[in-house]
């Protein structure tokens, strides 16, 4: 499966308005439980901040959607 994001991209979880936007840190290696092979291209570690506390979690790339930053008019 092709990588959909690069480190530094801003993403949100699809159909979830509760979670804040997150920054992609990196793709991680994860062993598939059923087939036993190591997957390097589909799981991402993302980081976000809540109440000043840094949090991170691993997500499958298909659960995420890229956030488009709007350009500021100056």
N, C-alpha and C positions, 0 to 999 in steps of 0.2 A: 504494500500500500504506500502511496506517495505521501510525503510530509506536506501538511497543509499550512503550517505556521513556521515562523522563524523566531529565535530568541529576541525579545523586545516587543513583539506584537502584543496588542491589547485585545483581550477576549472576554466573552461572557458565556455562561452556561445557557444552552438553548432552552427556551421556554421557562426561564427562571429569572424573575425580576427581583428576587430577594437578595441574591448574592451581588456584591459589587463587581466592577470590572477588575480583571486580573491581568498581570503581566506574565507572558511566557518566559520561563527561565531556560529550559532545555528539554530535549527529548531524553527519555530514560529507557534503559533496558528492563524488560519485564518478561518473566517466563509465563507462557501460556499454560494454564492449568490442565486443559484437556489434552492438547497435543504434545506439550512438553518442550516446545522450541522457544528460543529467546527472541522476543520481538523488540527491535530497536527503533521502529519508525511510526508508532501509533500512540504511545503514551507520553504525556507532557507533564512536567512539573510547573505549576503556576503559583504565583505569589500575589497576595493582596494584603491590605491593612485594614484593621477594624479596631476602632477606639485606640489608635496608636500602637496596636500590637500587630506584629508581622505574622502572617499565617501562610502556609503553603500546603498544597495537596496535589495529588497525581490524578489526571483525567485522561480518558480516551479522547483522541482528537475529534471524533465524530460527535461528541457531546458538546463541543465548543463552537462558537461563532465569532468571527473577527469583528472587532469594533472599529469603525471608521472615525478617525479624528477629524473634526470639522476645522477648517482653516479659519484663523482669526483675521478679521478685516482691520487693518490699521490705517 
